Amino acid sequence: MLKLSALKQTRVYQEALEEGKLAAVPLLLKAGISVEEIAEQLQINLETVRKMAQQQT
């Protein structure tokens, strides 16, 4: 059986984690949190957050 640390290294886990972070971005933008703060706290690329913010306007 896979241990949790081994599971976290799988591509499927990493992709699901990234998708979850990206799904949170619109909600955080709506709450008025800056793109810089979102990128920093979610540990995702600032340009990705900026692009998502532009798509919402």
PyMOL Python script that loads the backbone (N, CA, C, O; Angstrom):
from pymol import cmd

cmd.read_pdbstr("""\
ATOM      1  N   MET A   1       0.837  -1.180   0.000  1.00  0.00           N
ATOM      2  CA  MET A   1       0.000   0.000   0.000  1.00  0.00           C
ATOM      3  C   MET A   1       0.884   1.247   0.000  1.00  0.00           C
ATOM      4  O   MET A   1       1.911   1.289   0.677  1.00  0.00           O
ATOM      5  N   LEU A   2       0.478   2.256  -0.762  1.00  0.00           N
ATOM      6  CA  LEU A   2       1.265   3.478  -0.842  1.00  0.00           C
ATOM      7  C   LEU A   2       1.195   4.264   0.457  1.00  0.00           C
ATOM      8  O   LEU A   2       0.133   4.404   1.063  1.00  0.00           O
ATOM      9  N   LYS A   3       2.325   4.764   0.862  1.00  0.00           N
ATOM     10  CA  LYS A   3       2.343   5.664   2.012  1.00  0.00           C
ATOM     11  C   LYS A   3       1.966   7.055   1.527  1.00  0.00           C
ATOM     12  O   LYS A   3       2.077   7.358   0.339  1.00  0.00           O
ATOM     13  N   LEU A   4       1.521   7.898   2.446  1.00  0.00           N
ATOM     14  CA  LEU A   4       1.074   9.239   2.100  1.00  0.00           C
ATOM     15  C   LEU A   4       2.174  10.030   1.388  1.00  0.00           C
ATOM     16  O   LEU A   4       1.898  10.729   0.413  1.00  0.00           O
ATOM     17  N   SER A   5       3.392   9.928   1.858  1.00  0.00           N
ATOM     18  CA  SER A   5       4.481  10.672   1.223  1.00  0.00           C
ATOM     19  C   SER A   5       4.708  10.207  -0.216  1.00  0.00           C
ATOM     20  O   SER A   5       5.038  11.015  -1.085  1.00  0.00           O
ATOM     21  N   ALA A   6       4.536   8.929  -0.466  1.00  0.00           N
ATOM     22  CA  ALA A   6       4.693   8.407  -1.827  1.00  0.00           C
ATOM     23  C   ALA A   6       3.539   8.880  -2.702  1.00  0.00           C
ATOM     24  O   ALA A   6       3.736   9.208  -3.872  1.00  0.00           O
ATOM     25  N   LEU A   7       2.336   8.915  -2.134  1.00  0.00           N
ATOM     26  CA  LEU A   7       1.171   9.382  -2.876  1.00  0.00           C
ATOM     27  C   LEU A   7       1.337  10.839  -3.293  1.00  0.00           C
ATOM     28  O   LEU A   7       0.985  11.211  -4.413  1.00  0.00           O
ATOM     29  N   LYS A   8       1.866  11.653  -2.405  1.00  0.00           N
ATOM     30  CA  LYS A   8       2.047  13.083  -2.699  1.00  0.00           C
ATOM     31  C   LYS A   8       3.022  13.323  -3.846  1.00  0.00           C
ATOM     32  O   LYS A   8       3.028  14.402  -4.438  1.00  0.00           O
ATOM     33  N   GLN A   9       3.833  12.343  -4.159  1.00  0.00           N
ATOM     34  CA  GLN A   9       4.810  12.486  -5.236  1.00  0.00           C
ATOM     35  C   GLN A   9       4.238  12.106  -6.595  1.00  0.00           C
ATOM     36  O   GLN A   9       4.882  12.328  -7.620  1.00  0.00           O
ATOM     37  N   THR A  10       3.042  11.538  -6.617  1.00  0.00           N
ATOM     38  CA  THR A  10       2.478  11.102  -7.892  1.00  0.00           C
ATOM     39  C   THR A  10       1.990  12.285  -8.718  1.00  0.00           C
ATOM     40  O   THR A  10       1.612  13.328  -8.184  1.00  0.00           O
ATOM     41  N   ARG A  11       2.007  12.099 -10.009  1.00  0.00           N
ATOM     42  CA  ARG A  11       1.564  13.150 -10.935  1.00  0.00           C
ATOM     43  C   ARG A  11       0.091  13.466 -10.726  1.00  0.00           C
ATOM     44  O   ARG A  11      -0.307  14.630 -10.772  1.00  0.00           O
ATOM     45  N   VAL A  12      -0.709  12.453 -10.500  1.00  0.00           N
ATOM     46  CA  VAL A  12      -2.146  12.648 -10.304  1.00  0.00           C
ATOM     47  C   VAL A  12      -2.397  13.526  -9.080  1.00  0.00           C
ATOM     48  O   VAL A  12      -3.214  14.445  -9.137  1.00  0.00           O
ATOM     49  N   TYR A  13      -1.711  13.255  -7.987  1.00  0.00           N
ATOM     50  CA  TYR A  13      -1.869  14.051  -6.772  1.00  0.00           C
ATOM     51  C   TYR A  13      -1.444  15.494  -7.022  1.00  0.00           C
ATOM     52  O   TYR A  13      -2.143  16.427  -6.628  1.00  0.00           O
ATOM     53  N   GLN A  14      -0.312  15.675  -7.668  1.00  0.00           N
ATOM     54  CA  GLN A  14       0.200  17.020  -7.936  1.00  0.00           C
ATOM     55  C   GLN A  14      -0.753  17.814  -8.819  1.00  0.00           C
ATOM     56  O   GLN A  14      -0.971  19.002  -8.582  1.00  0.00           O
ATOM     57  N   GLU A  15      -1.320  17.174  -9.831  1.00  0.00           N
ATOM     58  CA  GLU A  15      -2.262  17.852 -10.718  1.00  0.00           C
ATOM     59  C   GLU A  15      -3.542  18.219  -9.985  1.00  0.00           C
ATOM     60  O   GLU A  15      -4.079  19.309 -10.183  1.00  0.00           O
ATOM     61  N   ALA A  16      -4.030  17.328  -9.147  1.00  0.00           N
ATOM     62  CA  ALA A  16      -5.247  17.612  -8.372  1.00  0.00           C
ATOM     63  C   ALA A  16      -5.009  18.765  -7.406  1.00  0.00           C
ATOM     64  O   ALA A  16      -5.881  19.616  -7.226  1.00  0.00           O
ATOM     65  N   LEU A  17      -3.850  18.796  -6.792  1.00  0.00           N
ATOM     66  CA  LEU A  17      -3.506  19.879  -5.870  1.00  0.00           C
ATOM     67  C   LEU A  17      -3.465  21.216  -6.602  1.00  0.00           C
ATOM     68  O   LEU A  17      -3.988  22.216  -6.109  1.00  0.00           O
ATOM     69  N   GLU A  18      -2.848  21.232  -7.766  1.00  0.00           N
ATOM     70  CA  GLU A  18      -2.752  22.460  -8.562  1.00  0.00           C
ATOM     71  C   GLU A  18      -4.138  22.918  -9.013  1.00  0.00           C
ATOM     72  O   GLU A  18      -4.434  24.112  -8.972  1.00  0.00           O
ATOM     73  N   GLU A  19      -4.980  22.000  -9.437  1.00  0.00           N
ATOM     74  CA  GLU A  19      -6.333  22.349  -9.862  1.00  0.00           C
ATOM     75  C   GLU A  19      -7.131  22.951  -8.708  1.00  0.00           C
ATOM     76  O   GLU A  19      -7.903  23.890  -8.902  1.00  0.00           O
ATOM     77  N   GLY A  20      -6.941  22.407  -7.512  1.00  0.00           N
ATOM     78  CA  GLY A  20      -7.630  22.937  -6.337  1.00  0.00           C
ATOM     79  C   GLY A  20      -7.200  24.353  -6.024  1.00  0.00           C
ATOM     80  O   GLY A  20      -8.022  25.196  -5.665  1.00  0.00           O
ATOM     81  N   LYS A  21      -5.923  24.611  -6.158  1.00  0.00           N
ATOM     82  CA  LYS A  21      -5.407  25.967  -5.922  1.00  0.00           C
ATOM     83  C   LYS A  21      -5.974  26.937  -6.952  1.00  0.00           C
ATOM     84  O   LYS A  21      -6.390  28.044  -6.611  1.00  0.00           O
ATOM     85  N   LEU A  22      -5.989  26.515  -8.209  1.00  0.00           N
ATOM     86  CA  LEU A  22      -6.496  27.386  -9.264  1.00  0.00           C
ATOM     87  C   LEU A  22      -7.994  27.645  -9.107  1.00  0.00           C
ATOM     88  O   LEU A  22      -8.476  28.724  -9.453  1.00  0.00           O
ATOM     89  N   ALA A  23      -8.722  26.676  -8.594  1.00  0.00           N
ATOM     90  CA  ALA A  23     -10.162  26.851  -8.377  1.00  0.00           C
ATOM     91  C   ALA A  23     -10.428  27.882  -7.287  1.00  0.00           C
ATOM     92  O   ALA A  23     -11.475  28.530  -7.290  1.00  0.00           O
ATOM     93  N   ALA A  24      -9.497  28.040  -6.362  1.00  0.00           N
ATOM     94  CA  ALA A  24      -9.664  28.995  -5.262  1.00  0.00           C
ATOM     95  C   ALA A  24      -9.398  30.433  -5.700  1.00  0.00           C
ATOM     96  O   ALA A  24      -9.881  31.366  -5.059  1.00  0.00           O
ATOM     97  N   VAL A  25      -8.651  30.628  -6.762  1.00  0.00           N
ATOM     98  CA  VAL A  25      -8.254  31.978  -7.182  1.00  0.00           C
ATOM     99  C   VAL A  25      -9.448  32.898  -7.430  1.00  0.00           C
ATOM    100  O   VAL A  25      -9.454  34.004  -6.890  1.00  0.00           O
ATOM    101  N   PRO A  26     -10.456  32.513  -8.210  1.00  0.00           N
ATOM    102  CA  PRO A  26     -11.581  33.433  -8.432  1.00  0.00           C
ATOM    103  C   PRO A  26     -12.297  33.835  -7.141  1.00  0.00           C
ATOM    104  O   PRO A  26     -12.733  34.977  -6.997  1.00  0.00           O
ATOM    105  N   LEU A  27     -12.413  32.906  -6.220  1.00  0.00           N
ATOM    106  CA  LEU A  27     -13.059  33.214  -4.945  1.00  0.00           C
ATOM    107  C   LEU A  27     -12.250  34.219  -4.137  1.00  0.00           C
ATOM    108  O   LEU A  27     -12.808  35.126  -3.519  1.00  0.00           O
ATOM    109  N   LEU A  28     -10.952  34.055  -4.146  1.00  0.00           N
ATOM    110  CA  LEU A  28     -10.087  34.970  -3.407  1.00  0.00           C
ATOM    111  C   LEU A  28     -10.058  36.355  -4.055  1.00  0.00           C
ATOM    112  O   LEU A  28     -10.007  37.371  -3.363  1.00  0.00           O
ATOM    113  N   LEU A  29     -10.092  36.385  -5.376  1.00  0.00           N
ATOM    114  CA  LEU A  29     -10.163  37.669  -6.073  1.00  0.00           C
ATOM    115  C   LEU A  29     -11.462  38.391  -5.734  1.00  0.00           C
ATOM    116  O   LEU A  29     -11.473  39.600  -5.501  1.00  0.00           O
ATOM    117  N   LYS A  30     -12.538  37.643  -5.712  1.00  0.00           N
ATOM    118  CA  LYS A  30     -13.848  38.208  -5.378  1.00  0.00           C
ATOM    119  C   LYS A  30     -13.857  38.762  -3.955  1.00  0.00           C
ATOM    120  O   LYS A  30     -14.556  39.733  -3.667  1.00  0.00           O
ATOM    121  N   ALA A  31     -13.088  38.149  -3.079  1.00  0.00           N
ATOM    122  CA  ALA A  31     -12.997  38.587  -1.682  1.00  0.00           C
ATOM    123  C   ALA A  31     -12.122  39.824  -1.535  1.00  0.00           C
ATOM    124  O   ALA A  31     -12.014  40.387  -0.446  1.00  0.00           O
ATOM    125  N   GLY A  32     -11.496  40.246  -2.633  1.00  0.00           N
ATOM    126  CA  GLY A  32     -10.693  41.461  -2.597  1.00  0.00           C
ATOM    127  C   GLY A  32      -9.230  41.267  -2.248  1.00  0.00           C
ATOM    128  O   GLY A  32      -8.531  42.234  -1.947  1.00  0.00           O
ATOM    129  N   ILE A  33      -8.765  40.044  -2.284  1.00  0.00           N
ATOM    130  CA  ILE A  33      -7.361  39.770  -1.988  1.00  0.00           C
ATOM    131  C   ILE A  33      -6.528  40.061  -3.230  1.00  0.00           C
ATOM    132  O   ILE A  33      -6.932  39.727  -4.343  1.00  0.00           O
ATOM    133  N   SER A  34      -5.388  40.674  -3.044  1.00  0.00           N
ATOM    134  CA  SER A  34      -4.548  41.077  -4.172  1.00  0.00           C
ATOM    135  C   SER A  34      -3.967  39.854  -4.882  1.00  0.00           C
ATOM    136  O   SER A  34      -3.790  38.790  -4.289  1.00  0.00           O
ATOM    137  N   VAL A  35      -3.677  40.044  -6.172  1.00  0.00           N
ATOM    138  CA  VAL A  35      -3.100  38.945  -6.963  1.00  0.00           C
ATOM    139  C   VAL A  35      -1.752  38.507  -6.396  1.00  0.00           C
ATOM    140  O   VAL A  35      -1.411  37.325  -6.424  1.00  0.00           O
ATOM    141  N   GLU A  36      -1.000  39.461  -5.888  1.00  0.00           N
ATOM    142  CA  GLU A  36       0.308  39.136  -5.318  1.00  0.00           C
ATOM    143  C   GLU A  36       0.161  38.252  -4.079  1.00  0.00           C
ATOM    144  O   GLU A  36       0.891  37.277  -3.903  1.00  0.00           O
ATOM    145  N   GLU A  37      -0.802  38.617  -3.223  1.00  0.00           N
ATOM    146  CA  GLU A  37      -1.024  37.857  -1.998  1.00  0.00           C
ATOM    147  C   GLU A  37      -1.540  36.452  -2.319  1.00  0.00           C
ATOM    148  O   GLU A  37      -1.129  35.478  -1.689  1.00  0.00           O
ATOM    149  N   ILE A  38      -2.424  36.352  -3.280  1.00  0.00           N
ATOM    150  CA  ILE A  38      -2.950  35.044  -3.683  1.00  0.00           C
ATOM    151  C   ILE A  38      -1.819  34.152  -4.177  1.00  0.00           C
ATOM    152  O   ILE A  38      -1.697  33.001  -3.756  1.00  0.00           O
ATOM    153  N   ALA A  39      -0.999  34.682  -5.063  1.00  0.00           N
ATOM    154  CA  ALA A  39       0.112  33.902  -5.613  1.00  0.00           C
ATOM    155  C   ALA A  39       1.065  33.453  -4.511  1.00  0.00           C
ATOM    156  O   ALA A  39       1.532  32.314  -4.503  1.00  0.00           O
ATOM    157  N   GLU A  40       1.343  34.353  -3.593  1.00  0.00           N
ATOM    158  CA  GLU A  40       2.270  34.029  -2.510  1.00  0.00           C
ATOM    159  C   GLU A  40       1.683  32.957  -1.588  1.00  0.00           C
ATOM    160  O   GLU A  40       2.354  31.977  -1.263  1.00  0.00           O
ATOM    161  N   GLN A  41       0.446  33.144  -1.174  1.00  0.00           N
ATOM    162  CA  GLN A  41      -0.153  32.219  -0.215  1.00  0.00           C
ATOM    163  C   GLN A  41      -0.438  30.841  -0.813  1.00  0.00           C
ATOM    164  O   GLN A  41      -0.295  29.825  -0.133  1.00  0.00           O
ATOM    165  N   LEU A  42      -0.838  30.807  -2.075  1.00  0.00           N
ATOM    166  CA  LEU A  42      -1.118  29.518  -2.717  1.00  0.00           C
ATOM    167  C   LEU A  42       0.122  28.902  -3.356  1.00  0.00           C
ATOM    168  O   LEU A  42       0.092  27.762  -3.821  1.00  0.00           O
ATOM    169  N   GLN A  43       1.202  29.659  -3.373  1.00  0.00           N
ATOM    170  CA  GLN A  43       2.468  29.215  -3.971  1.00  0.00           C
ATOM    171  C   GLN A  43       2.274  28.826  -5.430  1.00  0.00           C
ATOM    172  O   GLN A  43       2.659  27.741  -5.868  1.00  0.00           O
ATOM    173  N   ILE A  44       1.655  29.764  -6.177  1.00  0.00           N
ATOM    174  CA  ILE A  44       1.498  29.575  -7.613  1.00  0.00           C
ATOM    175  C   ILE A  44       2.050  30.793  -8.333  1.00  0.00           C
ATOM    176  O   ILE A  44       2.282  31.837  -7.724  1.00  0.00           O
ATOM    177  N   ASN A  45       2.252  30.651  -9.609  1.00  0.00           N
ATOM    178  CA  ASN A  45       2.870  31.679 -10.432  1.00  0.00           C
ATOM    179  C   ASN A  45       2.014  32.952 -10.449  1.00  0.00           C
ATOM    180  O   ASN A  45       0.803  32.890 -10.661  1.00  0.00           O
ATOM    181  N   LEU A  46       2.647  34.088 -10.226  1.00  0.00           N
ATOM    182  CA  LEU A  46       1.963  35.380 -10.198  1.00  0.00           C
ATOM    183  C   LEU A  46       1.296  35.684 -11.533  1.00  0.00           C
ATOM    184  O   LEU A  46       0.186  36.215 -11.557  1.00  0.00           O
ATOM    185  N   GLU A  47       1.945  35.362 -12.633  1.00  0.00           N
ATOM    186  CA  GLU A  47       1.369  35.624 -13.953  1.00  0.00           C
ATOM    187  C   GLU A  47       0.093  34.813 -14.184  1.00  0.00           C
ATOM    188  O   GLU A  47      -0.839  35.286 -14.833  1.00  0.00           O
ATOM    189  N   THR A  48       0.056  33.609 -13.659  1.00  0.00           N
ATOM    190  CA  THR A  48      -1.144  32.780 -13.774  1.00  0.00           C
ATOM    191  C   THR A  48      -2.306  33.449 -13.061  1.00  0.00           C
ATOM    192  O   THR A  48      -3.418  33.489 -13.587  1.00  0.00           O
ATOM    193  N   VAL A  49      -2.059  33.971 -11.876  1.00  0.00           N
ATOM    194  CA  VAL A  49      -3.107  34.653 -11.114  1.00  0.00           C
ATOM    195  C   VAL A  49      -3.539  35.920 -11.841  1.00  0.00           C
ATOM    196  O   VAL A  49      -4.732  36.221 -11.901  1.00  0.00           O
ATOM    197  N   ARG A  50      -2.594  36.658 -12.389  1.00  0.00           N
ATOM    198  CA  ARG A  50      -2.932  37.885 -13.128  1.00  0.00           C
ATOM    199  C   ARG A  50      -3.813  37.575 -14.341  1.00  0.00           C
ATOM    200  O   ARG A  50      -4.781  38.288 -14.604  1.00  0.00           O
ATOM    201  N   LYS A  51      -3.484  36.526 -15.069  1.00  0.00           N
ATOM    202  CA  LYS A  51      -4.285  36.131 -16.224  1.00  0.00           C
ATOM    203  C   LYS A  51      -5.698  35.760 -15.812  1.00  0.00           C
ATOM    204  O   LYS A  51      -6.663  36.125 -16.484  1.00  0.00           O
ATOM    205  N   MET A  52      -5.819  35.039 -14.713  1.00  0.00           N
ATOM    206  CA  MET A  52      -7.144  34.664 -14.235  1.00  0.00           C
ATOM    207  C   MET A  52      -7.935  35.887 -13.792  1.00  0.00           C
ATOM    208  O   MET A  52      -9.149  35.944 -13.987  1.00  0.00           O
ATOM    209  N   ALA A  53      -7.263  36.858 -13.204  1.00  0.00           N
ATOM    210  CA  ALA A  53      -7.928  38.089 -12.792  1.00  0.00           C
ATOM    211  C   ALA A  53      -8.423  38.869 -13.995  1.00  0.00           C
ATOM    212  O   ALA A  53      -9.516  39.433 -13.959  1.00  0.00           O
ATOM    213  N   GLN A  54      -7.638  38.910 -15.058  1.00  0.00           N
ATOM    214  CA  GLN A  54      -8.038  39.618 -16.268  1.00  0.00           C
ATOM    215  C   GLN A  54      -9.231  38.942 -16.937  1.00  0.00           C
ATOM    216  O   GLN A  54     -10.078  39.620 -17.519  1.00  0.00           O
ATOM    217  N   GLN A  55      -9.305  37.646 -16.862  1.00  0.00           N
ATOM    218  CA  GLN A  55     -10.402  36.897 -17.468  1.00  0.00           C
ATOM    219  C   GLN A  55     -11.722  37.177 -16.761  1.00  0.00           C
ATOM    220  O   GLN A  55     -12.791  37.052 -17.358  1.00  0.00           O
ATOM    221  N   GLN A  56     -11.646  37.552 -15.494  1.00  0.00           N
ATOM    222  CA  GLN A  56     -12.855  37.802 -14.727  1.00  0.00           C
ATOM    223  C   GLN A  56     -13.421  39.198 -14.933  1.00  0.00           C
ATOM    224  O   GLN A  56     -14.566  39.464 -14.566  1.00  0.00           O
ATOM    225  N   THR A  57     -12.638  40.080 -15.511  1.00  0.00           N
ATOM    226  CA  THR A  57     -13.121  41.448 -15.688  1.00  0.00           C
ATOM    227  C   THR A  57     -13.748  41.646 -17.035  1.00  0.00           C
ATOM    228  O   THR A  57     -14.207  42.745 -17.347  1.00  0.00           O
TER     229      THR A  57
END
""", "prot")
cmd.dss("prot")
cmd.show_as("cartoon", "prot")
cmd.util.cbc("prot")
cmd.orient("prot")
